[in-house]
């Protein structure tokens, strides 16, 4: 439940505050990746995927570069 709230908060930040992507986006993506490895419910997985999609919408280049750096692009997009 805490993860769902955190993802909603991160999505709200990305939706409403422009220009913070390069500073906070990698940390948010790392948290999403960590949670995705331990996902327990379908609802949490869907929310995490929404978070990744929001990050791509917000700053596609930073998001995809970070996912590639972590070798997680294929894992997330599958």
C-alpha positions as CSV (number, residue, x, y, z in Angstrom):
1,X,0.0,0.0,0.0
2,X,2.9,2.4,0.8
3,X,4.4,1.7,-2.6
4,X,1.1,2.6,-4.3
5,X,1.0,6.0,-2.5
6,X,4.7,6.6,-3.3
7,X,4.1,6.0,-7.0
8,X,1.1,8.2,-7.0
9,X,3.1,11.0,-5.4
10,X,6.0,10.6,-7.8
11,X,3.6,10.7,-10.8
12,X,2.0,13.9,-9.4
13,X,5.4,15.5,-9.1
14,X,6.2,14.6,-12.7
15,X,2.9,15.8,-13.9
16,X,3.1,19.2,-12.2
17,X,6.7,20.2,-11.8
18,X,8.7,20.8,-14.9
19,X,12.5,20.8,-15.0
20,X,13.2,18.4,-12.1
21,X,13.7,15.3,-14.3
22,X,17.4,14.9,-14.6
23,X,17.8,15.5,-10.8
24,X,15.1,13.1,-9.4
25,X,14.1,10.9,-12.3
26,X,17.0,8.3,-12.0
27,X,16.2,7.9,-8.3
28,X,12.5,7.4,-8.9
29,X,13.3,4.9,-11.7
30,X,15.6,2.9,-9.4
31,X,12.9,2.7,-6.7
32,X,10.4,1.5,-9.4
33,X,12.9,-1.1,-10.6
34,X,13.5,-2.3,-7.1
35,X,9.8,-2.6,-6.4
36,X,9.1,-4.3,-9.7
37,X,11.5,-7.1,-8.7
38,X,9.5,-7.7,-5.5
39,X,6.0,-7.1,-6.9
40,X,3.4,-9.1,-5.1
41,X,0.1,-8.0,-6.6
42,X,-1.1,-7.2,-10.1
43,X,-2.3,-3.8,-8.9
44,X,1.2,-2.9,-7.8
45,X,2.7,-4.1,-11.1
46,X,0.2,-2.0,-13.0
47,X,0.9,1.1,-10.9
48,X,4.6,0.6,-11.4
49,X,4.1,0.4,-15.1
50,X,2.1,3.6,-15.0
51,X,5.0,5.2,-13.2
52,X,7.4,4.1,-15.9
53,X,5.1,5.4,-18.6
54,X,4.8,8.7,-16.8
55,X,8.6,8.9,-16.6
56,X,8.8,8.3,-20.3
57,X,6.2,11.0,-21.0
58,X,8.0,13.4,-18.7
59,X,11.5,13.0,-20.0
60,X,11.8,10.2,-22.6
61,X,15.6,10.6,-23.1
62,X,16.6,10.5,-19.4
63,X,14.2,7.6,-18.7
64,X,15.4,5.4,-21.6
65,X,19.0,6.2,-21.0
66,X,18.7,5.3,-17.3
67,X,16.8,2.1,-18.1
68,X,19.5,1.2,-20.6
69,X,22.2,2.0,-18.0
70,X,20.5,-0.4,-15.6
71,X,19.9,-3.0,-18.5
72,X,16.2,-2.9,-17.6
73,X,14.6,-1.5,-20.8
74,X,13.6,-4.9,-22.1
75,X,12.5,-6.1,-18.7
76,X,10.2,-3.1,-18.2
77,X,8.8,-3.0,-21.7
78,X,7.9,-6.7,-21.8
